[in-house]
Each structure stands twice: as structure tokens, then as C-alpha cells.
């Protein structure tokens, strides 16, 4: 199922290809809450399974009707073969090692981890199964024996509010952004982009996904030098660099 694409009047057109109904309904609920900047029109596509994500991405990218396209999916559980296959296919499509890092929005083990953070920032799911998350869902939404049916999803999404969205955003960055680490997500980065009045990030990501490895390294070095000059030629400590590189 695809959402309808109306006339946009100069808005940035963003397409998000969702792994399934849970991701689709979650983002659709956030759109309805108007928590993101009005300059972005976000069009959703339900790929109805992670096996369809890459083909839908390739199709929409080649048509060229959006300013930028994302995929949102679960990493599932180790050894992450399906997630790796999606990342590799996106990298091959763009002929860029860095493409998947820029256009794939993920949560480990599943998107429900991020949804539950709207209610309690201490929740950590150990498995992607709905049976595992069901007791938490009952506690915070009243939906019993959650199995992902449409009526149940709608009831859960109705519990998401502007206030608990802000609460989640205050805590989402407590999670690692390493997709191979349990309880990790980069959702906070992209939701922050969607809140921003400055849309330069769209151009930056589109540039990044087309860069070769050597070009990417040059670009990073160039940006680092600009930061150095703009800071009054004050270098950062090695500890700051280690922290940035997660060393």
C-alpha cells in the first residue's frame, strides 16, 4: 500500500520505503501529529516484507520523482544476513560503500524498540518477536496479546502523542548507532532531519551516496579542514576524535 502523493508546492519530497505495516503505521502516525517541519512532504510505501525493499527503492530512485529516498527496516537478529543483503544491494546499486549508511533507517532488533521508547526510555527488547514485545505493549497501551494485526496496530499508534514523541527524542540517542549491536537505532538522526528548517541535509546525503570511497575520504577531510578554520584553527583533542570514531 502506498500513500497518496498530492501537489507539493515546492516542498521537499521524501519517500520512505517501509519494511512492513508496523513501520508504515508508525511513521504515518508521526506525520499526523505534525511533529516534523512543514517543508517536507513524506510519502510512504509499504514494501510488505524486507525482500521487496531493494526493488522498490531502485524503482523509485530511477523514476526520480523524489528529492530523497529512504528505507526503514529491522536488523532482526544475528547473524543479520537479510539486513546485510539489503545494505550490500543498496551499495552496489549506487556503486558506493557509503550509500546504505546514508539511506537505511534501522532499529535493532526491531522498530517496536523505538516505538516503546515513547513510553519508557529504559525498555530494551532482546528479540524481534511480537510475543517478546507484547507484555510491554500491554503495559503502556492496554493492547493485549499483541500480534501485529491492523486493529492492534491502530490502537498502539493512537497512544503516540506529541509529548511522548518529544520524550522519545530526548532519549533515543542513548541507543548505540551500530546496527550490529543489540538495542541500537539511527532513527534519532533522521527524525531530527525531518524536524529541521534547514534542508541542506538532503543535498548532503544525495552527494554522499554517489561518492566513491576515495572521494568520500577527500570530502571528510575537506569538511574537517573547514571546521578547523571556522573554529579559529583550534584542533580537537585526540580523545574527541576517538569518541567520534567510537574507538
C-alpha positions in Angstrom: 0.0 0.0 0.0 1.3 3.4 -1.0 0.3 6.8 0.5 -1.1 9.4 -2.0 1.3 12.0 -3.4 -0.6 15.3 -3.8 0.6 18.6 -5.4 3.6 19.7 -3.2 4.0 23.5 -3.8 7.8 23.4 -3.6 8.1 21.1 -0.5 11.0 18.7 -0.3 9.6 15.3 -1.5 10.8 12.5 0.7 10.0 8.8 0.1 10.3 6.3 2.9 10.0 2.6 1.9 8.8 0.7 4.9 9.6 -2.9 5.6 6.1 -3.6 6.7 2.8 -2.3 8.2 4.3 -1.6 11.6 6.9 0.9 10.2 4.3 2.4 7.8 1.8 3.0 10.6 4.4 4.4 12.9 5.7 7.0 10.5 2.1 7.8 9.3 1.2 8.5 12.9 4.1 10.8 13.4 3.2 12.6 10.2 -0.4 13.1 11.5 1.0 14.6 14.8 2.8 17.3 12.8 6.0 16.8 14.8 8.1 17.4 11.6 8.8 20.6 9.7 6.1 21.6 7.2 8.6 22.0 4.3 8.9 18.2 4.0 6.3 16.1 2.3 6.8 12.4 3.3 5.4 9.7 1.0 5.2 6.2 2.4 5.4 2.9 0.6 4.7 -0.4 2.3 7.1 -2.9 0.8 5.3 -5.7 2.6 8.4 -7.6 3.5 12.2 -6.9 3.6 12.6 -9.0 0.5 10.9 -6.2 -1.5 12.8 -3.2 -0.1 15.6 -3.1 -2.6 13.5 -3.4 -5.7 11.1 -0.8 -4.5 14.0 1.5 -3.7 15.6 1.0 -7.1 12.3 1.6 -8.9 11.5 4.9 -7.1 15.1 6.1 -7.4 15.1 5.6 -11.2 11.7 7.2 -11.6 13.2 10.3 -10.0 10.1 11.9 -8.5 11.5 12.4 -5.0 14.3 14.6 -3.6 15.5 11.7 -1.5 14.5 8.1 -0.7 15.0 6.1 2.5 14.4 2.5 3.6 13.3 1.8 7.1 13.7 -1.8 8.4 14.6 -4.0 11.3 18.0 -5.6 11.6 16.3 -8.7 13.1 18.8 -10.9 14.9 22.3 -12.3 14.4 23.8 -13.1 12.0 21.9 -10.2 10.2 22.1 -11.9 6.8 19.0 -10.3 5.4 20.0 -6.8 6.7 23.5 -7.2 5.3 21.9 -8.3 1.9 19.8 -5.1 1.8 22.8 -2.9 2.7 25.0 -4.6 0.1 22.4 -4.3 -2.6 21.9 -0.6 -2.0 25.7 -0.1 -2.0 26.0 -2.0 -5.3 23.1 0.0 -6.8 24.9 3.3 -6.1 28.4 1.9 -6.6 29.2 3.4 -3.2 30.2 1.7 0.0 28.6 4.6 2.0 25.1 4.6 0.4 23.5 2.2 2.8 24.8 4.1 5.8 23.0 7.2 4.5 19.7 5.9 3.3 18.8 3.0 5.6 17.0 3.8 8.8 17.2 0.8 11.2 16.5 -0.4 14.6 18.0 -3.4 16.3 16.2 -5.7 16.9 13.0 -4.2 15.5 11.1 -0.9 15.1 8.9 -1.7 18.1 12.0 -1.0 20.2 11.8 2.7 19.1 8.1 2.8 19.4 8.2 1.6 23.0 10.7 4.3 23.9 7.8 6.8 23.5 6.6 5.4 26.8 9.7 4.3 28.8 13.3 5.0 27.8 14.6 2.1 29.8 12.9 -0.6 27.7 15.3 -2.9 25.8 14.0 -5.6 23.6 16.1 -8.7 23.3 14.2 -10.3 20.4 12.4 -9.0 17.4 9.4 -11.3 18.0 6.0 -9.8 18.7 5.5 -12.3 21.5 8.5 -10.8 23.3 7.3 -7.2 23.0 3.6 -8.0 23.7 3.8 -7.6 27.6 5.4 -4.2 27.2 2.8 -3.1 24.7 0.0 -4.2 27.1 1.6 -2.3 30.0 1.8 1.0 28.1 -1.0 0.9 25.6 -3.5 -1.6 27.0 -3.4 -3.7 23.9 -3.4 -7.3 25.0 -1.6 -10.2 23.2 -0.2 -8.0 20.5 0.3 -9.9 17.3 0.6 -7.1 14.7 -3.0 -7.2 13.4 -4.3 -3.9 11.9 -6.7 -3.2 14.8 -4.0 -3.8 17.3 -1.5 -1.6 15.4 -4.0 1.2 15.2 -4.6 1.0 19.0 -0.9 1.2 19.7 -0.4 4.1 17.3 -3.3 6.0 18.8 -1.2 6.1 22.1 1.6 8.0 20.4 1.4 11.8 21.2 3.4 14.9 20.6 4.5 14.8 24.2 5.7 11.2 24.2 7.4 11.8 20.8 9.4 14.6 22.5 10.2 12.2 25.4 11.4 9.6 23.0 13.6 12.1 21.1 15.2 13.1 24.4 16.3 9.5 25.0 16.7 7.8 21.6 20.4 8.8 21.3 21.1 6.7 24.4 21.0 3.8 22.0 24.0 2.8 20.0 24.0 3.6 16.3 25.9 0.4 15.4 23.4 -1.8 13.6 25.1 -4.9 14.7 24.7 -4.1 18.4 21.5 -5.1 20.2 19.3 -2.2 21.1 20.6 0.2 18.5 19.0 2.7 16.1 19.7 5.6 13.9 16.1 6.8 13.9 17.0 9.9 16.0 19.3 11.2 13.3 16.6 11.1 10.6 13.7 12.4 12.8 16.0 15.3 13.7 16.5 15.9 10.0 12.7 15.9 9.4 12.3 18.5 12.3 14.9 20.8 10.8 14.0 24.0 8.9 17.3 23.7 7.1 17.0 21.1 4.3 20.7 21.2 3.3 21.0 17.6 4.7 19.1 16.4 1.7 21.7 17.7 -0.7 24.5 16.4 1.5 23.1 12.8 1.7 22.5 12.7 -2.1 26.0 13.7 -2.6 27.4 11.2 -0.2 25.5 8.2 -1.7 27.2 8.8 -5.1 30.8 9.1 -3.7 33.4 6.5 -4.2 35.5 5.5 -1.2 38.4 7.8 -2.2 36.0 10.7 -2.9 34.3 10.2 0.4 37.6 10.3 2.3 38.5 13.6 0.5 35.1 15.0 1.3 35.5 14.1 5.0 39.0 15.7 5.1 37.7 18.8 3.4 34.9 19.2 5.9 37.3 18.6 8.8 39.6 21.4 7.5 36.7 23.8 7.1 35.6 23.0 10.7 39.2 23.6 11.8 39.3 27.0 10.0 35.9 28.1 11.2 36.8 27.3 14.8 39.7 29.7 14.7 42.2 27.0 13.7 41.7 25.2 17.0 42.3 21.5 16.8 40.2 19.0 18.8 41.8 16.7 21.3 42.6 13.1 20.4 40.0 12.0 22.9 37.3 13.8 21.0 38.4 12.1 17.8 38.4 8.7 19.5 34.9 9.4 20.8 33.6 10.4 17.3 35.1 7.3 15.8 33.7 5.1 18.6 37.3 3.9 19.4 
